[in-house]
Structures are given as structure tokens and as C-alpha cells.
Amino acid sequence: MTNVVNSAALHYTNRFSWEMDKKQGKRFQDDTLAVLAGEDFHPLSASQPPIFQTTNFRFDSVDEMVDYAEGRSSQYLYTRNANPTIEVAEKKLAALERGEAGLVTSSGMAALACALFGSVKSGDRILAARSLYGGTLHLLNDIVSRFGIAVDWFDIGDPDSLRRQVQPATRLLLAESPTNPALRLLPLKDTADFARERGITSILDNTFASPWNQKPLELGWDVVVHSATKYLGGHSDVTAGVIVARRELIDRIAQFRRWFGAVLDPSAAYLLIRGAKTLALRVQKQNDNALRIARFLEGHPQVEAVNYPFLESHPQYELARRQMRGGGGVLSFSVRGGWPPTRTFFNSLRMIPISTSLGGVESLVTSPFWTSHYGMSEAELRDSGVTQNLVRLSVGIESVDELCDDLDQALRLSASSEVSSPSGSARK
Ligand SMILES: *Cc1c(COP(=O)(O)O)cnc(C)c1O
């Protein structure tokens, strides 16, 4: 009998265990982490993490309940607090961001709300980049500001504005890079150093880069948040968010997720796990496709300008090469001739649907002017680089030649209809 036990133990220790290797300080590459991180957990020898579609967990006796209450056991209790499927997603995404711990939430906005409220209290000030996602701007302007928390704004392109805007009560710095839709960059290391020197917690929304392209925690940021709805899920079929940080910060923020009720459903957590496994393949193809398309558009007579961090013409190209592995799947460009040709361009696309969101395997186009930036003042539009003829393209993993063909035929049609009839539409 002893032999059997020993050989079983030997067999086990020989087998790959991400958690054990991690404890011994082994570092894995991102493509390995995307597949294996967080997945040591194999009940009933399942090869894949089971979906624990349960809201509650049983105690074998009331004595266990007493042990739980008095902190002597740490079993699962209630899914809003913790659930094994959700924890697999959290470990995988934390590993990809090179963070100690992760917390998945019911959406990217839930992640931002938990991270923000978990980091400040009444009387504190937040220093926020002007160029944030629209929902985040609403959260700051309409919600956070009602709880005695003031917000100061800085320009990511102007390092002096950080120095000018910081105040003694500033406790939190919040930014995004690259930005939507102008694809401008924040110098990540310098900004993290600036916050650290002043004891300010720094949060970076890393949605537009994805952990494959950018690692804010390694550059000194305290907290990373994502709309996992985008690249991490990767298939436009799950709404989710994630927060990654040091254990101590995550434990604090976890209380907010618990009491806000912003947990992710276990089935959605499974979709996130499934999607994240191919992150490296998907995002690398999106990087390659987007760069090819950006170059193609830059040489197109119907295109005025292209914004993409890995184009040599991008004003922060050197910075992009320093802090990012690739430019990501999102680019924006302006169609020559104003709104009528731009409208014809949108309506003439055959393969690429008009739809908001980004980061999925399928390419999508949208008009920032008519969606995220609709109704903004002239000055705000100018600051964010939004015009009526700006197109935002989220590049998927389709054949890049076929994507270029679709863009090309729609751009040609846009040229031929520079004075288009307002009622006509090329889309059937
Ligand atoms: C989409 C997005 C969000 C919001 O995420 P949801 O999952 O839609 O709640 C936040 N930040 C950025 C940069 C986004 O693109």
C-alpha cells in the first residue's frame, strides 16, 4: 500500500502545477499563462474547470458553520462572496497582468466603481485623465462627486498638467492608455513614479492595450482594471470586468464588490476563462492586422489621417515601442471630404459591421462622433480628436487582405459620392 501512495505522490509532484511553480518563483511566458494559469483545480479529474452554477455551498454539519463563523475554516459559502469557477478566472487574469491577486466583476464599469470606491473616501481628491472612457467620466462626474470626493483633471499629453493639478488631498490617480479614439499614450513609468513619490494610489484602465501588449503593474502602477468584455473575453459574448493589484488592495476592493453585489455569474466567468486562453494568439494577430491596415489606410487617397501607436507617423511612436509589445487592434482614421463621404463609407462596408465595442475576433467600425462623444462641446471634441469624419476601427482576426479590400471598396464609393443625397443609402 505504501508503494502505491508513494508512486501516486511522485506522479503528482512530477506533473505541472502552475501554483507550485509560481510559489517557487518560476516565471512563465504570457502564452503559457493564458492557457494554464489558475487551472490547477481539477475536481473529479475534470480536464477543464467546471462551472459551479450554484449560489450557495453546504456545510456538512452545523459545527462546520460554527468553525466558519469563527474563522477556523475557509470553505465556500455564497457565490456573491466567492466561487471556485470565478476564482479560476481571477487567477488567470492576475497572472497575465503579473499581479498578486485579481477580482472579476459583472462588467468593466463594475470593476471601475469597485476600484474607485475601494481607494478613496469623502474628503479625498481624484486626479483623473481628461481622456477617459465615457462611462468612467459619468461615474466621476455624476456619481463619485456626490460623495464628497472632488475630481481634478490632467492632460495625458502634458506632463506639467499633472504637477499643476495635484493637490495635498489627492489620493488616487486614474488614467487610460492608449486613449479612445485618438490612440494617444500616457508615459506609464513616469506617471506611476509621480504617483508613488506622493503616496497616491494609481489605477490604469488597461482595456485598450490588453495584458498581451502592456503590463502597467511592472511599470509601477498599483491597480489595473479592464473591461474584460473586450480583449480578455475576446468574442463579444460576455460582459465582465477585472481588477488586478497587490493582495492587500484586492482584499479591500473585494468588500466593495461584495456589498455592491457586482460579482460575475459563474457561467460568464467560464466564458471569460475560455476566451482568455487564446489571448496571445488573438491579440498578436490583431496587432499584425491592425498595423497592416493602418499602413494601408495611411497610403489611401481617400484617407486624411490615421491614428495608430505603432505607425512611425504617430507622435509618440518611440514611447509606444518602449511601453507596448504591439499597438493593439484599435485604430482610427478620418475620411477625406467631411460627413457625406464618411456616411457613404460606413454604409458601403460589406464585411465589417457598424457596431460599438472592440477587442473581439470580428472587426467592427463605429463613429465616435455619433456614439461615445455625442453631444460634447466643440472644445471637448477638439481635445479628444473627434470629428464627424473620424472612423474607429476595431480590427479582428479575419484575413487582413480581405479586410483591406472591404475598406478600399467602401472608401472608393465614398469618393464618388462626396455630394451624396441625404436620403440615399448604399446599405441594403
Ligand atoms: C468598454 C470599456 C469600459 C466599460 O466596460 P463594460 O464592460 O462595458 O462595463 C471601460 N473602460 C474602457 C476603456 C472600455 O473600453
The ligand as an ORCA input file, in Angstrom:
! r2SCAN-3c Opt
* xyz 0 1
  C     -15.817     49.243    -22.561
  C     -14.905     49.971    -21.648
  C     -15.229     50.155    -20.296
  C     -16.541     49.685    -19.706
  O     -16.615     48.290    -19.687
  P     -18.029     47.491    -19.689
  O     -17.592     46.065    -19.697
  O     -18.766     47.915    -20.909
  O     -18.733     47.889    -18.444
  C     -14.312     50.804    -19.503
  N     -13.160     51.290    -19.993
  C     -12.828     51.142    -21.287
  C     -11.537     51.707    -21.779
  C     -13.686     50.485    -22.160
  O     -13.368     50.354    -23.448
*
